[in-house]
Amino acid sequence: MASRRGVRHAMEDAYGVIARHKVEGASQLAFYGVYDGHGGRAAVDFVADRLGKNVVAAVTAAAAAVSTTTPSRHHAGPSSPSQQRLQEDNDLTAAIRAAYLTTDSEFLSQGVRGGACAATALLRDGELYVSNVGDCRAVLGSHGGVATALTSDQTPGREDERLRIESSGGYVSCGGSGVWRVQDSLAVSRAFGDAGVKPWGVTCEPETTRRRLTTDCRFLVLASDGLWCKVSNQEAVDAVVSAAVLPSTDPCKELVAMARSRGSRDDITVMVIDLQPFLPTELSRVK
């Protein structure tokens, strides 16, 4: 992980990690998050402290509920492993959503100004769940150096987000700088906090992508938009791959330096997660 303050204000990025550990006696679980605050540090500090805890608690409870209720859900006959996996995936995705919304509600209840974007990764039993609100991003690096974005930036310039904002009574405009904003203010369409624009369609409901890990899944790059405004998804993956052959090179620091050298003036936080230790049991045995 590497982080560097921008040139315009105090540092408003943060990150969080919940180390891999055993839950329910068998399951491996880990949580990673990169957070980008705006309007002060209040929101980003709160989210960095609470979101991971809320996600892990919600997912652990949901997984336990699935294991005890799956037979009754399929009372017509025994459920297949694929049916059980689908039910669990749906329930865990719903648990992550609930944890995001709970964290947002907890922050808003304090009546504090400011907001924060997030990109998070939950790893459990060979499954990767990537979620985001705002313009923090997660990019998968696969065998052969292939880059795959697992998130889509949630900005007012994205057509489906613009329509959602407008259907909620808000409006979207593009200023002279070319930046699309909600209510002439916020440059993202989903975020924690930002109480003043929540009535106009800004939400903290995340978009979540699930992926079953394979031996081709090498690493995941989580970063704030201070990186992505100057470095493409493929360039980020290429930099990590190149750094892997030079033991003394830190890929996160290399990416921060690359973005800054290209003119990024924003805070930059980069995290690279090695996915190989989280492969499904059947794959890790034959790796």
Protein Blocks (a to p, Z undefined) as FASTA:
>chain_A
ZZdddfkbccfbdcdddddddeehlaccddddddddehijklmmmmmmmmmmmmmmmmmm
mmmmmmmmmmmmmmnbccdfklmmmmmmmmmmmmmmmmmmmmmmmmmmnopgcddddddd
ddeehiacdddehjbdcddddehhiacdfbdcddfklmklmmmmmmnopacdddfkopac
ehhlafcfbdeejlllmmnopacbdcdddddddfklmbdcdddfklmmmpcfklmmmmmm
mmmmmmkbcfklmmmmmmmmnopabdcddddddfklmgcfklmmmZZ
